Amino acid sequence: MEKAVDRCISKDVSSSRQGFLGSTNACFAVTADAGDPFLELSRGVFRSATEQVHEMAGTYEALDGVRRVALRYTKRLGFYLDVEREPDAPLPRVFVPFKLGPPGRGAGPERGARGGGAREPCITAEISALNMRIRDAAQDCMLMSLGRVEELIVSLRPGLFALHGVLDGLALLDMLGSFASLPRSTGREWTRPQMSGWEGPVAIEGGRHPVAEATDGPFQPNDVFINEAASLHIIRGVNGSGKSTLLKQVACTVVLAQAGCLVPATFASLRVTDKIFTRLGSSDSIEHCTSSFATEMLDTAFILQHCTPASLVLVDELGRSTSSTDGLAIAWAVAEELATRGSYTMFATHFPHLSRLADLYPCAQQWVLAATAENGRGIQFSYELKPGGPDIPHYGLLLGQEAGIPSELLGEAKRLSDLAEESHASAPVVSAGGPDLRGQYDAAFRVLLLARSYARGLCTDETFRRQLALVQAEEGDEGAEVG
């Protein structure tokens, strides 16, 4: 295949967009030994006409009243002459001036570079005729060259399947080489993930973001555990505490694991994920004429239409682009729906009311990326994922203070924030069950896992009865304590 290409395509020709050079390269792209006499004839006409144009430009400089003649070229006009006259000398009649630019530009002569003369674009009858010959010869050359290239493609087509196989093999080898060299090059621990099929948890111990730790230096590892009993994780934290990075980190780990690569963690046990859905960032779409909120809603609708219990859903600050009331309502409804479907979900938010989902749904858990507020040092981030909610009140006002917002404005903002919190605190809290609901939910989930293990033959009859009795005994003790 390489020899066939070398016999047809000239090695000395390259692609160019620089005016006449591009046309020349196109005419001589096919080798001279291609065996087509008509192609060689057209090339001869092209060369001869081009040489005559340059010779004619030299003869015009000898005319009276002409100081200098420069040969120019444009793709639309072809060759033309840039004529500079002597001061106060008339333009020889052989030259026909024309407007080079659009109306209002290039309409009159320009002052010469050395002063005293005038420069203007001109054409002559001889140059115009040679332009037509060059244009026709170039068109003939390109048509015949295109025919030769098409013949080459037809001759190479039977070998393309083998070439594609070689390319696929090289791509696979490059990927495997990258998988092998990446952990060693970072100097951090990468581990082989355990895949548990379509069922099981997403358990990541000491997980890290592979790109962030490579570009930003030391990285704070975090543990993530999502299973059917805890499928919805509400994540809160101060702005800049790492919520978005954590969501992207989990997505990267799942993708790397299912691609067959080691993952940046000390331990990872993952189930097979059919789809990863993300609602990250806040930006409009100019090409689709949609606002930031419309883009959020379109992404959210797509997630709800296509996610399954085997999907991983990552949502970052849903509802930020509309009013706080509507944004909270939409975020709450979407989180409830995802919890009901059982999709493994990480839901980052600044809405404190979403923390109540952990009280209403046993499968919901609340987490926070820790940070502390120190006098004189502002907010200090640890980037560590912990259970619970933010322990820094009014962290948005603190960040505003660090940004330089006037203190009197921040004081008024704090007063209004306190009033809003008092009104929300007076609203009744609806509970979905009694105080022992979570314990009952955990017991039911243990029985479900035990039944699956027994159905797959992973435990004997005796083991199944013993474990079931243990769950029943623990549930009875907890019911007695509650009573």
Secondary structure, 3 states (H helix, E strand, C coil): CHHHHHHHECCCCCCCCCCHHHHHHHHCCECHHHCCHHHHHHHHHHHHHHHHHHHHHHHHCCCCCEEEEEEEEECCCEEEEEEEECCCCCCCCCCEECCCCCCCCCCCCEECCCCCCEEEEEECHHHHHHHHHHHHHHHHHHHHHHHHHHHHHHHHHHHHHHHHHHHHHHHHHHHHHHHHHHHHHHCCCCECCEECCCCCCEEEEEECCHHHHHHHCCCCCEEEEEECCECEEEEEECCCCCHHHHHHHHHHHHHHHHHCCCECCCEEEECCCCCEEEECCCCCECCCCECHHHHHHHHHHHHHHHCCCCCEEEEECCCCCCCHHHHHHHHHHHHHHHHHHCCEEEEECCCHHHHHHHHHCCCEEEEEEEEEEECCCEEEEEEEEEECCCCCCCHHHHHHHHHCCCHHHHHHHHHHHHHHHHHHHCCCCCCCCCCCHHHHHHHHHHHHHHHHHHHCCCCCHHHHHHHHHHHHHHHHHHHHHHC
